[in-house]
Amino acid sequence: MTAMKKLRSNGGYALVYVVVAMTLMLAIVGGVTVTASRNLRTQQSAVSMMEERYKAAGEVEAIFAKIVKPEPYKSEENTFKPDVMLEDIFTGLGLTSITTRDDNSFTAKIEKNIGNTTVTADILVRYTVTREDAGDGKNKYTVTVTSVSYEDYKVEYKEST
């Protein structure tokens, strides 16, 4: 018997079974493909978030490193002015919200935004002031950073719309 005669003798049920099986397989493959595509987009989004986070954190760390080893500040003025010193040394480094705590320390905030990621670090900087008598009735002051530490460190991610 040939295949066609056998198909006719079964009433075409074999063909229906093949068509149903192929339809089910295509539906399963389509579902798996859609799921894989969603997972890929989710993973790409997660990688992008991590890249933004590490880039912003790296920029915060670079500023922190500059604060740890700044050039000693020298003042030719006869009186030491801490506010002027803080502004002169640290304004160009990207610090915001500089607040004097006592005679030899201050707190400051470093904030970096990359994409949807914001890294904020609150730091405590301690310093010493050395006075030299210049001999002409004027004093020279040298300010040296003695320690820098984190008081708070936050990473925030804002969902894109």
N, CA, C and O atoms as a GROMACS GRO file, in nm:
protein
  644
    1MET      N    1   0.083  -0.117   0.000
    1MET     CA    2   0.000   0.000   0.000
    1MET      C    3   0.088   0.124   0.000
    1MET      O    4   0.190   0.130   0.069
    2THR      N    5   0.049   0.218  -0.074
    2THR     CA    6   0.126   0.341  -0.077
    2THR      C    7   0.078   0.433   0.035
    2THR      O    8  -0.024   0.408   0.099
    3ALA      N    9   0.153   0.535   0.056
    3ALA     CA   10   0.122   0.628   0.165
    3ALA      C   11  -0.012   0.696   0.143
    3ALA      O   12  -0.087   0.718   0.238
    4MET      N   13  -0.043   0.730   0.019
    4MET     CA   14  -0.169   0.798  -0.008
    4MET      C   15  -0.288   0.707   0.021
    4MET      O   16  -0.388   0.750   0.078
    5LYS      N   17  -0.276   0.580  -0.018
    5LYS     CA   18  -0.386   0.487   0.007
    5LYS      C   19  -0.403   0.467   0.157
    5LYS      O   20  -0.515   0.457   0.206
    6LYS      N   21  -0.291   0.460   0.230
    6LYS     CA   22  -0.298   0.442   0.374
    6LYS      C   23  -0.363   0.563   0.440
    6LYS      O   24  -0.443   0.549   0.532
    7LEU      N   25  -0.328   0.685   0.391
    7LEU     CA   26  -0.385   0.807   0.445
    7LEU      C   27  -0.536   0.810   0.420
    7LEU      O   28  -0.613   0.849   0.507
    8ARG      N   29  -0.577   0.767   0.299
    8ARG     CA   30  -0.720   0.764   0.266
    8ARG      C   31  -0.792   0.660   0.351
    8ARG      O   32  -0.906   0.681   0.392
    9SER      N   33  -0.725   0.549   0.378
    9SER     CA   34  -0.791   0.444   0.454
    9SER      C   35  -0.808   0.484   0.602
    9SER      O   36  -0.901   0.436   0.668
   10ASN      N   37  -0.719   0.571   0.655
   10ASN     CA   38  -0.732   0.617   0.794
   10ASN      C   39  -0.823   0.739   0.802
   10ASN      O   40  -0.842   0.794   0.911
   11GLY      N   41  -0.876   0.779   0.695
   11GLY     CA   42  -0.966   0.893   0.694
   11GLY      C   43  -0.894   1.026   0.707
   11GLY      O   44  -0.958   1.125   0.743
   12GLY      N   45  -0.766   1.032   0.679
   12GLY     CA   46  -0.690   1.157   0.684
   12GLY      C   47  -0.649   1.198   0.824
   12GLY      O   48  -0.599   1.309   0.845
   13TYR      N   49  -0.669   1.110   0.922
   13TYR     CA   50  -0.635   1.143   1.061
   13TYR      C   51  -0.484   1.164   1.080
   13TYR      O   52  -0.443   1.247   1.161
   14ALA      N   53  -0.405   1.091   1.008
   14ALA     CA   54  -0.260   1.107   1.022
   14ALA      C   55  -0.217   1.246   0.982
   14ALA      O   56  -0.131   1.306   1.047
   15LEU      N   57  -0.274   1.299   0.877
   15LEU     CA   58  -0.242   1.434   0.831
   15LEU      C   59  -0.285   1.537   0.935
   15LEU      O   60  -0.213   1.634   0.960
   16VAL      N   61  -0.399   1.517   0.994
   16VAL     CA   62  -0.447   1.608   1.098
   16VAL      C   63  -0.353   1.605   1.218
   16VAL      O   64  -0.320   1.709   1.274
   17TYR      N   65  -0.309   1.484   1.257
   17TYR     CA   66  -0.214   1.473   1.368
   17TYR      C   67  -0.084   1.546   1.338
   17TYR      O   68  -0.030   1.612   1.427
   18VAL      N   69  -0.034   1.535   1.218
   18VAL     CA   70   0.090   1.603   1.179
   18VAL      C   71   0.070   1.754   1.183
   18VAL      O   72   0.156   1.826   1.233
   19VAL      N   73  -0.043   1.801   1.131
   19VAL     CA   74  -0.068   1.946   1.130
   19VAL      C   75  -0.082   1.998   1.274
   19VAL      O   76  -0.027   2.103   1.307
   20VAL      N   77  -0.153   1.925   1.359
   20VAL     CA   78  -0.169   1.967   1.499
   20VAL      C   79  -0.034   1.966   1.570
   20VAL      O   80  -0.003   2.059   1.644
   21ALA      N   81   0.046   1.864   1.549
   21ALA     CA   82   0.178   1.855   1.612
   21ALA      C   83   0.267   1.970   1.566
   21ALA      O   84   0.337   2.031   1.648
   22MET      N   85   0.265   2.001   1.438
   22MET     CA   86   0.348   2.111   1.387
   22MET      C   87   0.300   2.245   1.444
   22MET      O   88   0.382   2.330   1.478
   23THR      N   89   0.170   2.264   1.456
   23THR     CA   90   0.116   2.389   1.511
   23THR      C   91   0.157   2.405   1.656
   23THR      O   92   0.198   2.513   1.698
   24LEU      N   93   0.147   2.297   1.734
   24LEU     CA   94   0.190   2.303   1.874
   24LEU      C   95   0.338   2.333   1.887
   24LEU      O   96   0.379   2.413   1.971
   25MET      N   97   0.419   2.271   1.804
   25MET     CA   98   0.563   2.294   1.809
   25MET      C   99   0.596   2.439   1.773
   25MET      O  100   0.682   2.500   1.837
   26LEU      N  101   0.528   2.495   1.673
   26LEU     CA  102   0.551   2.635   1.636
   26LEU      C  103   0.508   2.730   1.748
   26LEU      O  104   0.576   2.830   1.774
   27ALA      N  105   0.397   2.698   1.816
   27ALA     CA  106   0.352   2.782   1.927
   27ALA      C  107   0.453   2.778   2.041
   27ALA      O  108   0.483   2.882   2.101
   28ILE      N  109   0.506   2.660   2.070
   28ILE     CA  110   0.606   2.647   2.178
   28ILE      C  111   0.733   2.722   2.141
   28ILE      O  112   0.788   2.795   2.224
   29VAL      N  113   0.780   2.706   2.019
   29VAL     CA  114   0.902   2.775   1.975
   29VAL      C  115   0.881   2.926   1.979
   29VAL      O  116   0.970   3.000   2.019
   30GLY      N  117   0.763   2.972   1.936
   30GLY     CA  118   0.733   3.116   1.940
   30GLY      C  119   0.734   3.169   2.082
   30GLY      O  120   0.788   3.277   2.107
   31GLY      N  121   0.676   3.096   2.176
   31GLY     CA  122   0.674   3.138   2.316
   31GLY      C  123   0.814   3.143   2.375
   31GLY      O  124   0.848   3.236   2.448
   32VAL      N  125   0.894   3.043   2.343
   32VAL     CA  126   1.032   3.040   2.393
   32VAL      C  127   1.111   3.158   2.335
   32VAL      O  128   1.191   3.219   2.406
   33THR      N  129   1.090   3.189   2.210
   33THR     CA  130   1.160   3.300   2.146
   33THR      C  131   1.121   3.434   2.211
   33THR      O  132   1.208   3.517   2.236
   34VAL      N  133   0.994   3.455   2.237
   34VAL     CA  134   0.949   3.578   2.301
   34VAL      C  135   1.008   3.591   2.441
   34VAL      O  136   1.054   3.699   2.480
   35THR      N  137   1.007   3.483   2.517
   35THR     CA  138   1.064   3.484   2.653
   35THR      C  139   1.213   3.514   2.649
   35THR      O  140   1.264   3.593   2.728
   36ALA      N  141   1.283   3.451   2.557
   36ALA     CA  142   1.428   3.475   2.545
   36ALA      C  143   1.455   3.620   2.507
   36ALA      O  144   1.550   3.680   2.557
   37SER      N  145   1.373   3.677   2.422
   37SER     CA  146   1.390   3.816   2.382
   37SER      C  147   1.369   3.910   2.501
   37SER      O  148   1.444   4.006   2.518
   38ARG      N  149   1.268   3.884   2.582
   38ARG     CA  150   1.244   3.966   2.702
   38ARG      C  151   1.360   3.955   2.800
   38ARG      O  152   1.404   4.055   2.856
   39ASN      N  153   1.409   3.834   2.820
   39ASN     CA  154   1.522   3.814   2.911
   39ASN      C  155   1.646   3.889   2.862
   39ASN      O  156   1.719   3.947   2.941
   40LEU      N  157   1.668   3.888   2.731
   40LEU     CA  158   1.783   3.958   2.675
   40LEU      C  159   1.772   4.108   2.700
   40LEU      O  160   1.870   4.171   2.740
   41ARG      N  161   1.654   4.166   2.679
   41ARG     CA  162   1.634   4.310   2.704
   41ARG      C  163   1.655   4.341   2.852
   41ARG      O  164   1.714   4.444   2.885
   42THR      N  165   1.608   4.256   2.940
   42THR     CA  166   1.626   4.277   3.084
   42THR      C  167   1.774   4.274   3.120
   42THR      O  168   1.822   4.356   3.198
   43GLN      N  169   1.846   4.178   3.065
   43GLN     CA  170   1.990   4.168   3.093
   43GLN      C  171   2.065   4.288   3.038
   43GLN      O  172   2.157   4.338   3.102
   44GLN      N  173   2.028   4.335   2.918
   44GLN     CA  174   2.093   4.452   2.862
   44GLN      C  175   2.068   4.575   2.948
   44GLN      O  176   2.158   4.657   2.968
   45SER      N  177   1.947   4.589   3.000
   45SER     CA  178   1.914   4.701   3.088
   45SER      C  179   1.996   4.694   3.217
   45SER      O  180   2.046   4.796   3.265
   46ALA      N  181   2.009   4.574   3.273
   46ALA     CA  182   2.088   4.556   3.397
   46ALA      C  183   2.235   4.590   3.374
   46ALA      O  184   2.298   4.654   3.458
   47VAL      N  185   2.288   4.548   3.261
   47VAL     CA  186   2.429   4.579   3.229
   47VAL      C  187   2.446   4.730   3.214
   47VAL      O  188   2.545   4.786   3.261
   48SER      N  189   2.352   4.795   3.148
   48SER     CA  190   2.360   4.940   3.131
   48SER      C  191   2.356   5.011   3.266
   48SER      O  192   2.432   5.106   3.288
   49MET      N  193   2.268   4.966   3.357
   49MET     CA  194   2.262   5.025   3.490
   49MET      C  195   2.394   5.008   3.564
   49MET      O  196   2.442   5.102   3.628
   50MET      N  197   2.452   4.891   3.556
   50MET     CA  198   2.580   4.866   3.626
   50MET      C  199   2.692   4.952   3.567
   50MET      O  200   2.776   5.002   3.641
   51GLU      N  201   2.693   4.969   3.434
   51GLU     CA  202   2.795   5.054   3.373
   51GLU      C  203   2.782   5.196   3.424
   51GLU      O  204   2.883   5.259   3.458
   52GLU      N  205   2.658   5.248   3.430
   52GLU     CA  206   2.637   5.383   3.481
   52GLU      C  207   2.682   5.394   3.627
   52GLU      O  208   2.746   5.491   3.666
   53ARG      N  209   2.647   5.293   3.705
   53ARG     CA  210   2.682   5.296   3.848
   53ARG      C  211   2.833   5.297   3.867
   53ARG      O  212   2.885   5.378   3.944
   54TYR      N  213   2.903   5.209   3.798
   54TYR     CA  214   3.048   5.202   3.816
   54TYR      C  215   3.118   5.325   3.762
   54TYR      O  216   3.220   5.367   3.816
   55LYS      N  217   3.065   5.384   3.656
   55LYS     CA  218   3.126   5.506   3.602
   55LYS      C  219   3.108   5.621   3.702
   55LYS      O  220   3.204   5.694   3.731
   56ALA      N  221   2.987   5.638   3.756
   56ALA     CA  222   2.962   5.744   3.854
   56ALA      C  223   3.044   5.721   3.980
   56ALA      O  224   3.103   5.815   4.034
   57ALA      N  225   3.049   5.596   4.028
   57ALA     CA  226   3.129   5.565   4.148
   57ALA      C  227   3.277   5.591   4.121
   57ALA      O  228   3.348   5.639   4.210
   58GLY      N  229   3.324   5.560   4.002
   58GLY     CA  230   3.464   5.586   3.967
   58GLY      C  231   3.497   5.734   3.970
   58GLY      O  232   3.605   5.774   4.014
   59GLU      N  233   3.403   5.817   3.923
   59GLU     CA  234   3.427   5.961   3.926
   59GLU      C  235   3.428   6.014   4.070
   59GLU      O  236   3.507   6.103   4.102
   60VAL      N  237   3.342   5.960   4.155
   60VAL     CA  238   3.342   5.999   4.296
   60VAL      C  239   3.475   5.958   4.360
   60VAL      O  240   3.535   6.036   4.434
   61GLU      N  241   3.522   5.837   4.330
   61GLU     CA  242   3.649   5.790   4.386
   61GLU      C  243   3.766   5.875   4.336
   61GLU      O  244   3.861   5.898   4.411
   62ALA      N  245   3.760   5.921   4.211
   62ALA     CA  246   3.868   6.005   4.158
   62ALA      C  247   3.875   6.138   4.234
   62ALA      O  248   3.984   6.187   4.265
   63ILE      N  249   3.759   6.196   4.264
   63ILE     CA  250   3.757   6.320   4.342
   63ILE      C  251   3.809   6.294   4.483
   63ILE      O  252   3.887   6.372   4.537
   64PHE      N  253   3.764   6.183   4.542
   64PHE     CA  254   3.810   6.146   4.676
   64PHE      C  255   3.961   6.134   4.679
   64PHE      O  256   4.026   6.181   4.773
   65ALA      N  257   4.019   6.071   4.578
   65ALA     CA  258   4.165   6.054   4.572
   65ALA      C  259   4.236   6.189   4.563
   65ALA      O  260   4.343   6.206   4.622
   66LYS      N  261   4.179   6.284   4.490
   66LYS     CA  262   4.240   6.417   4.481
   66LYS      C  263   4.236   6.488   4.616
   66LYS      O  264   4.327   6.565   4.649
   67ILE      N  265   4.131   6.463   4.693
   67ILE     CA  266   4.119   6.527   4.824
   67ILE      C  267   4.220   6.468   4.922
   67ILE      O  268   4.275   6.540   5.005
   68VAL      N  269   4.244   6.339   4.911
   68VAL     CA  270   4.337   6.272   5.002
   68VAL      C  271   4.478   6.330   4.987
   68VAL      O  272   4.549   6.346   5.086
   69LYS      N  273   4.518   6.359   4.867
   69LYS     CA  274   4.654   6.408   4.842
   69LYS      C  275   4.653   6.541   4.765
   69LYS      O  276   4.705   6.547   4.653
   70PRO      N  277   4.596   6.647   4.822
   70PRO     CA  278   4.601   6.775   4.751
   70PRO      C  279   4.737   6.841   4.770
   70PRO      O  280   4.817   6.801   4.855
   71GLU      N  281   4.760   6.941   4.690
   71GLU     CA  282   4.880   7.022   4.711
   71GLU      C  283   4.862   7.099   4.842
   71GLU      O  284   4.753   7.148   4.868
   72PRO      N  285   4.966   7.111   4.924
   72PRO     CA  286   4.951   7.192   5.046
   72PRO      C  287   4.914   7.336   5.008
   72PRO      O  288   4.971   7.393   4.914
   73TYR      N  289   4.822   7.391   5.079
   73TYR     CA  290   4.777   7.528   5.055
   73TYR      C  291   4.864   7.623   5.134
   73TYR      O  292   4.885   7.605   5.254
   74LYS      N  293   4.915   7.724   5.065
   74LYS     CA  294   5.000   7.821   5.134
   74LYS      C  295   4.938   7.959   5.120
   74LYS      O  296   4.900   8.000   5.010
   75SER      N  297   4.930   8.027   5.230
   75SER     CA  298   4.872   8.161   5.232
   75SER      C  299   4.980   8.262   5.268
   75SER      O  300   5.056   8.240   5.363
   76GLU      N  301   4.986   8.369   5.194
   76GLU     CA  302   5.083   8.475   5.222
   76GLU      C  303   5.022   8.583   5.312
   76GLU      O  304   5.090   8.679   5.350
   77GLU      N  305   4.895   8.566   5.345
   77GLU     CA  306   4.828   8.667   5.425
   77GLU      C  307   4.871   8.657   5.570
   77GLU      O  308   4.921   8.554   5.615
   78ASN      N  309   4.851   8.765   5.643
   78ASN     CA  310   4.893   8.770   5.782
   78ASN      C  311   4.799   8.694   5.874
   78ASN      O  312   4.838   8.655   5.984
   79THR      N  313   4.677   8.672   5.832
   79THR     CA  314   4.581   8.597   5.913
   79THR      C  315   4.530   8.477   5.834
   79THR      O  316   4.515   8.483   5.712
   80PHE      N  317   4.504   8.371   5.905
   80PHE     CA  318   4.453   8.250   5.842
   80PHE      C  319   4.301   8.259   5.831
   80PHE      O  320   4.233   8.288   5.930
   81LYS      N  321   4.249   8.235   5.710
   81LYS     CA  322   4.104   8.240   5.687
   81LYS      C  323   4.058   8.103   5.636
   81LYS      O  324   4.074   8.073   5.518
   82PRO      N  325   4.001   8.020   5.724
   82PRO     CA  326   3.962   7.885   5.683
   82PRO      C  327   3.865   7.881   5.567
   82PRO      O  328   3.876   7.795   5.479
   83ASP      N  329   3.768   7.972   5.564
   83ASP     CA  330   3.670   7.970   5.456
   83ASP      C  331   3.735   7.994   5.320
   83ASP      O  332   3.700   7.930   5.221
   84VAL      N  333   3.830   8.087   5.316
   84VAL     CA  334   3.902   8.115   5.191
   84VAL      C  335   3.984   7.993   5.151
   84VAL      O  336   3.988   7.956   5.034
   85MET      N  337   4.049   7.931   5.248
   85MET     CA  338   4.130   7.813   5.221
   85MET      C  339   4.044   7.701   5.163
   85MET      O  340   4.081   7.641   5.062
   86LEU      N  341   3.931   7.672   5.226
   86LEU     CA  342   3.844   7.565   5.178
   86LEU      C  343   3.799   7.591   5.035
   86LEU      O  344   3.799   7.502   4.950
   87GLU      N  345   3.761   7.715   5.009
   87GLU     CA  346   3.716   7.750   4.875
   87GLU      C  347   3.829   7.736   4.774
   87GLU      O  348   3.810   7.680   4.666
   88ASP      N  349   3.946   7.788   4.808
   88ASP     CA  350   4.060   7.781   4.716
   88ASP      C  351   4.101   7.637   4.684
   88ASP      O  352   4.126   7.605   4.568
   89ILE      N  353   4.106   7.552   4.784
   89ILE     CA  354   4.155   7.416   4.764
   89ILE      C  355   4.051   7.327   4.697
   89ILE      O  356   4.084   7.254   4.604
   90PHE      N  357   3.928   7.333   4.743
   90PHE     CA  358   3.833   7.227   4.709
   90PHE      C  359   3.724   7.264   4.610
   90PHE      O  360   3.651   7.175   4.565
   91THR      N  361   3.708   7.389   4.575
   91THR     CA  362   3.602   7.427   4.483
   91THR      C  363   3.620   7.360   4.348
   91THR      O  364   3.524   7.311   4.289
   92GLY      N  365   3.740   7.359   4.298
   92GLY     CA  366   3.766   7.302   4.166
   92GLY      C  367   3.758   7.151   4.160
   92GLY      O  368   3.762   7.094   4.051
   93LEU      N  369   3.749   7.084   4.273
   93LEU     CA  370   3.746   6.938   4.274
   93LEU      C  371   3.606   6.879   4.260
   93LEU      O  372   3.592   6.758   4.243
   94GLY      N  373   3.504   6.961   4.266
   94GLY     CA  374   3.368   6.910   4.252
   94GLY      C  375   3.295   6.889   4.382
   94GLY      O  376   3.192   6.821   4.385
   95LEU      N  377   3.346   6.945   4.491
   95LEU     CA  378   3.276   6.933   4.619
   95LEU      C  379   3.163   7.034   4.627
   95LEU      O  380   3.175   7.146   4.577
   96THR      N  381   3.054   6.993   4.690
   96THR     CA  382   2.944   7.085   4.714
   96THR      C  383   2.911   7.080   4.863
   96THR      O  384   2.953   6.988   4.933
   97SER      N  385   2.839   7.175   4.909
   97SER     CA  386   2.792   7.180   5.048
   97SER      C  387   2.906   7.166   5.148
   97SER      O  388   2.901   7.081   5.237
   98ILE      N  389   3.008   7.248   5.136
   98ILE     CA  390   3.119   7.244   5.232
   98ILE      C  391   3.074   7.312   5.361
   98ILE      O  392   3.030   7.427   5.360
   99THR      N  393   3.085   7.240   5.472
   99THR     CA  394   3.042   7.291   5.602
   99THR      C  395   3.155   7.271   5.702
   99THR      O  396   3.202   7.159   5.722
  100THR      N  397   3.199   7.379   5.764
  100THR     CA  398   3.304   7.370   5.865
  100THR      C  399   3.247   7.308   5.991
  100THR      O  400   3.142   7.349   6.039
  101ARG      N  401   3.316   7.208   6.045
  101ARG     CA  402   3.271   7.142   6.169
  101ARG      C  403   3.337   7.205   6.290
  101ARG      O  404   3.270   7.245   6.385
  102ASP      N  405   3.469   7.214   6.286
  102ASP     CA  406   3.544   7.276   6.395
  102ASP      C  407   3.666   7.340   6.333
  102ASP      O  408   3.671   7.361   6.212
  103ASP      N  409   3.765   7.372   6.415
  103ASP     CA  410   3.881   7.443   6.363
  103ASP      C  411   3.962   7.362   6.262
  103ASP      O  412   4.029   7.422   6.178
  104ASN      N  413   3.957   7.231   6.268
  104ASN     CA  414   4.043   7.152   6.181
  104ASN      C  415   3.970   7.044   6.101
  104ASN      O  416   4.031   6.944   6.062
  105SER      N  417   3.841   7.062   6.075
  105SER     CA  418   3.771   6.965   5.992
  105SER      C  419   3.649   7.027   5.927
  105SER      O  420   3.595   7.128   5.974
  106PHE      N  421   3.606   6.965   5.818
  106PHE     CA  422   3.483   7.008   5.752
  106PHE      C  423   3.420   6.888   5.684
  106PHE      O  424   3.487   6.787   5.658
  107THR      N  425   3.292   6.900   5.655
  107THR     CA  426   3.223   6.797   5.578
  107THR      C  427   3.189   6.855   5.442
  107THR      O  428   3.170   6.976   5.426
  108ALA      N  429   3.181   6.767   5.345
  108ALA     CA  430   3.147   6.809   5.210
  108ALA      C  431   3.072   6.697   5.141
  108ALA      O  432   3.072   6.582   5.187
  109LYS      N  433   3.009   6.730   5.031
  109LYS     CA  434   2.932   6.633   4.954
  109LYS      C  435   2.990   6.625   4.813
  109LYS      O  436   3.022   6.727   4.752
  110ILE      N  437   3.003   6.502   4.764
  110ILE     CA  438   3.040   6.478   4.625
  110ILE      C  439   2.919   6.412   4.561
  110ILE      O  440   2.864   6.316   4.614
  111GLU      N  441   2.878   6.464   4.446
  111GLU     CA  442   2.762   6.404   4.378
  111GLU      C  443   2.791   6.394   4.230
  111GLU      O  444   2.833   6.492   4.167
  112LYS      N  445   2.769   6.276   4.174
  112LYS     CA  446   2.790   6.253   4.031
  112LYS      C  447   2.666   6.188   3.972
  112LYS      O  448   2.613   6.092   4.028
  113ASN      N  449   2.620   6.241   3.859
  113ASN     CA  450   2.506   6.185   3.787
  113ASN      C  451   2.554   6.133   3.652
  113ASN      O  452   2.612   6.207   3.573
  114ILE      N  453   2.528   6.007   3.626
  114ILE     CA  454   2.558   5.946   3.497
  114ILE      C  455   2.430   5.876   3.452
  114ILE      O  456   2.386   5.781   3.516
  115GLY      N  457   2.370   5.923   3.344
  115GLY     CA  458   2.245   5.862   3.297
  115GLY      C  459   2.138   5.873   3.404
  115GLY      O  460   2.106   5.983   3.449
  116ASN      N  461   2.084   5.761   3.444
  116ASN     CA  462   1.980   5.757   3.547
  116ASN      C  463   2.036   5.726   3.685
  116ASN      O  464   1.959   5.708   3.780
  117THR      N  465   2.168   5.721   3.698
  117THR     CA  466   2.231   5.682   3.824
  117THR      C  467   2.294   5.804   3.891
  117THR      O  468   2.362   5.883   3.827
  118THR      N  469   2.269   5.818   4.021
  118THR     CA  470   2.330   5.924   4.100
  118THR      C  471   2.405   5.862   4.216
  118THR      O  472   2.350   5.783   4.293
  119VAL      N  473   2.533   5.898   4.228
  119VAL     CA  474   2.615   5.852   4.341
  119VAL      C  475   2.645   5.975   4.426
  119VAL      O  476   2.696   6.076   4.376
  120THR      N  477   2.613   5.966   4.554
  120THR     CA  478   2.635   6.077   4.647
  120THR      C  479   2.720   6.027   4.764
  120THR      O  480   2.691   5.924   4.824
  121ALA      N  481   2.825   6.102   4.794
  121ALA     CA  482   2.912   6.066   4.906
  121ALA      C  483   2.928   6.187   4.997
  121ALA      O  484   2.959   6.297   4.950
  122ASP      N  485   2.906   6.166   5.125
  122ASP     CA  486   2.936   6.269   5.224
  122ASP      C  487   3.070   6.232   5.287
  122ASP      O  488   3.090   6.120   5.332
  123ILE      N  489   3.160   6.328   5.289
  123ILE     CA  490   3.295   6.299   5.339
  123ILE      C  491   3.332   6.393   5.453
  123ILE      O  492   3.279   6.504   5.464
  124LEU      N  493   3.422   6.346   5.536
  124LEU     CA  494   3.478   6.425   5.645
  124LEU      C  495   3.626   6.444   5.615
  124LEU      O  496   3.699   6.347   5.594
  125VAL      N  497   3.670   6.569   5.612
  125VAL     CA  498   3.810   6.602   5.584
  125VAL      C  499   3.869   6.669   5.708
  125VAL      O  500   3.814   6.766   5.759
  126ARG      N  501   3.980   6.614   5.754
  126ARG     CA  502   4.053   6.675   5.866
  126ARG      C  503   4.185   6.730   5.811
  126ARG      O  504   4.247   6.671   5.722
  127TYR      N  505   4.226   6.842   5.865
  127TYR     CA  506   4.347   6.907   5.816
  127TYR      C  507   4.422   6.973   5.932
  127TYR      O  508   4.367   6.994   6.040
  128THR      N  509   4.547   7.005   5.905
  128THR     CA  510   4.627   7.079   6.003
  128THR      C  511   4.673   7.210   5.939
  128THR      O  512   4.686   7.221   5.818
  129VAL      N  513   4.695   7.307   6.025
  129VAL     CA  514   4.743   7.437   5.980
  129VAL      C  515   4.876   7.463   6.049
  129VAL      O  516   4.887   7.455   6.171
  130THR      N  517   4.976   7.494   5.969
  130THR     CA  518   5.108   7.525   6.022
  130THR      C  519   5.137   7.673   5.994
  130THR      O  520   5.121   7.720   5.882
  131ARG      N  521   5.180   7.746   6.098
  131ARG     CA  522   5.211   7.887   6.082
  131ARG      C  523   5.362   7.906   6.085
  131ARG      O  524   5.431   7.853   6.172
  132GLU      N  525   5.410   7.981   5.989
  132GLU     CA  526   5.552   8.016   5.985
  132GLU      C  527   5.564   8.168   5.998
  132GLU      O  528   5.488   8.243   5.938
  133ASP      N  529   5.661   8.210   6.076
  133ASP     CA  530   5.687   8.354   6.086
  133ASP      C  531   5.781   8.390   5.973
  133ASP      O  532   5.893   8.339   5.966
  134ALA      N  533   5.736   8.477   5.885
  134ALA     CA  534   5.816   8.516   5.769
  134ALA      C  535   5.926   8.614   5.805
  134ALA      O  536   6.014   8.642   5.723
  135GLY      N  537   5.923   8.667   5.926
  135GLY     CA  538   6.029   8.757   5.970
  135GLY      C  539   6.001   8.902   5.938
  135GLY      O  540   6.068   8.990   5.992
  136ASP      N  541   5.907   8.929   5.853
  136ASP     CA  542   5.876   9.068   5.818
  136ASP      C  543   5.744   9.113   5.880
  136ASP      O  544   5.678   9.204   5.830
  137GLY      N  545   5.707   9.047   5.988
  137GLY     CA  546   5.583   9.080   6.055
  137GLY      C  547   5.463   9.008   5.996
  137GLY      O  548   5.351   9.022   6.045
  138LYS      N  549   5.486   8.932   5.891
  138LYS     CA  550   5.377   8.857   5.830
  138LYS      C  551   5.394   8.709   5.860
  138LYS      O  552   5.505   8.661   5.886
  139ASN      N  553   5.285   8.640   5.858
  139ASN     CA  554   5.286   8.495   5.881
  139ASN      C  555   5.252   8.423   5.751
  139ASN      O  556   5.179   8.475   5.667
  140LYS      N  557   5.307   8.304   5.736
  140LYS     CA  558   5.271   8.217   5.624
  140LYS      C  559   5.203   8.094   5.682
  140LYS      O  560   5.251   8.036   5.779
  141TYR      N  561   5.093   8.056   5.622
  141TYR     CA  562   5.017   7.941   5.669
  141TYR      C  563   5.020   7.832   5.565
  141TYR      O  564   5.005   7.857   5.445
  142THR      N  565   5.041   7.709   5.610
  142THR     CA  566   5.034   7.592   5.522
  142THR      C  567   4.927   7.500   5.576
  142THR      O  568   4.926   7.465   5.695
  143VAL      N  569   4.835   7.460   5.489
  143VAL     CA  570   4.726   7.370   5.526
  143VAL      C  571   4.752   7.235   5.461
  143VAL      O  572   4.772   7.226   5.340
  144THR      N  573   4.751   7.129   5.543
  144THR     CA  574   4.776   6.994   5.493
  144THR      C  575   4.660   6.904   5.536
  144THR      O  576   4.620   6.904   5.652
  145VAL      N  577   4.606   6.828   5.441
  145VAL     CA  578   4.498   6.733   5.473
  145VAL      C  579   4.559   6.615   5.547
  145VAL      O  580   4.654   6.554   5.499
  146THR      N  581   4.502   6.582   5.663
  146THR     CA  582   4.554   6.469   5.742
  146THR      C  583   4.472   6.343   5.725
  146THR      O  584   4.527   6.233   5.733
  147SER      N  585   4.341   6.356   5.703
  147SER     CA  586   4.259   6.236   5.680
  147SER      C  587   4.131   6.274   5.607
  147SER      O  588   4.078   6.384   5.622
  148VAL      N  589   4.082   6.178   5.530
  148VAL     CA  590   3.956   6.192   5.458
  148VAL      C  591   3.882   6.061   5.476
  148VAL      O  592   3.939   5.953   5.457
  149SER      N  593   3.754   6.069   5.513
  149SER     CA  594   3.676   5.946   5.530
  149SER      C  595   3.532   5.969   5.483
  149SER      O  596   3.481   6.081   5.482
  150TYR      N  597   3.470   5.858   5.445
  150TYR     CA  598   3.330   5.864   5.405
  150TYR      C  599   3.242   5.864   5.529
  150TYR      O  600   3.265   5.786   5.621
  151GLU      N  601   3.142   5.950   5.531
  151GLU     CA  602   3.041   5.946   5.635
  151GLU      C  603   2.915   5.878   5.583
  151GLU      O  604   2.842   5.815   5.660
  152ASP      N  605   2.889   5.891   5.453
  152ASP     CA  606   2.772   5.829   5.392
  152ASP      C  607   2.802   5.811   5.244
  152ASP      O  608   2.875   5.890   5.183
  153TYR      N  609   2.744   5.706   5.185
  153TYR     CA  610   2.766   5.676   5.044
  153TYR      C  611   2.637   5.616   4.990
  153TYR      O  612   2.593   5.511   5.038
  154LYS      N  613   2.576   5.680   4.891
  154LYS     CA  614   2.447   5.634   4.838
  154LYS      C  615   2.455   5.620   4.687
  154LYS      O  616   2.517   5.700   4.618
  155VAL      N  617   2.388   5.516   4.638
  155VAL     CA  618   2.371   5.498   4.494
  155VAL      C  619   2.221   5.492   4.468
  155VAL      O  620   2.150   5.408   4.525
  156GLU      N  621   2.173   5.581   4.382
  156GLU     CA  622   2.030   5.582   4.350
  156GLU      C  623   2.014   5.566   4.200
  156GLU      O  624   2.092   5.619   4.121
  157TYR      N  625   1.912   5.491   4.161
  157TYR     CA  626   1.881   5.470   4.020
  157TYR      C  627   1.738   5.513   3.996
  157TYR      O  628   1.646   5.467   4.063
  158LYS      N  629   1.719   5.602   3.899
  158LYS     CA  630   1.584   5.647   3.864
  158LYS      C  631   1.540   5.576   3.737
  158LYS      O  632   1.612   5.575   3.637
  159GLU      N  633   1.422   5.518   3.742
  159GLU     CA  634   1.369   5.448   3.625
  159GLU      C  635   1.346   5.547   3.513
  159GLU      O  636   1.294   5.656   3.536
  160SER      N  637   1.384   5.511   3.392
  160SER     CA  638   1.359   5.598   3.277
  160SER      C  639   1.214   5.578   3.233
  160SER      O  640   1.156   5.470   3.245
  161THR      N  641   1.159   5.687   3.182
  161THR     CA  642   1.018   5.680   3.140
  161THR      C  643   1.004   5.659   2.993
  161THR      O  644   0.891   5.651   2.943
   0.00000   0.00000   0.00000
